[in-house]
Amino acid sequence: MAIFNEDTRKQLAELLGSLKNKVQIAFVGSEKDCPTCRDTYRFMEEFSALHDKLSLKYYEWQLDAESISKLGVDKMPGIVLLDENGKEQGVRFYGIPAGYEIHSLISAVREISGIPAEMPNDITERISRIIEPFHIQVFVTPTCSQCPGAAITAHRLALHNEFISADIIEANTFSELSEKYDVKSVPNVIINEKPAFTGSHPVTKFLEIMEQFQSKPL
């Protein structure tokens, strides 16, 4: 049975619009020790079939360890978006990007395909001044209406600066990780292993924290 009905497929195709360049989707999973991998892969199969410029490749956790390491994936199910040349962009999803989170997925796909979101010059300049590695983790759930705002902002930061990577993590699927970071509500943002804030905030909030963390002068 299909996950998306005909009306949903049409709506999602309209949201994707006319992609400029091809986007490769790498899926990391396993038939063993991953109860959510099968459904998540089916979801991504149907999603990738919505546009001829989307492609999906499956990586088996135990068999493709070297490739998975290069993708920067450390848990499953993991989803990595790559550009048309197969270059990793620092954009990852862990767990199924369903519900409201499909908007985060569509936004990232469109931007990687070459349809950039408008951003003020002063913001892009501040992003370019980040010169140390930053790992952003955004904990979300499919029913959280505020979560896409935080997820999309995190991914845009990663797409604008190679020092930044952004993981969107489904909090219920990765409950042990949620417990580790004491995630009580979503969206919950962790930056470089330290709790940053909860809720959906503008990009300036992310930048203020990273600028404070950065040891080198801007």
Buried (B, 14 or more C-beta within 10 A) or exposed (E): EEBBEEEBBEEBEEBBEEBBEBBBBBBBBBEEEBEBBEEBBBBBBBBBEBBEBBBBBBBBBEEBEEBBEEBBBEBBBBBBBBBBEEEBBBBBBBBBBBBBBBBBBBBBBBBBBEBEEEEEEEBEEBBEBBEEEBBBBBBBBBEBEBBBBBBBBBBBBBBBBEBBBBBBBBBBBBEEBBEEBEBEEBBBBBBBEEEBBBBBBEBEBBBBBBEEBBEEEE
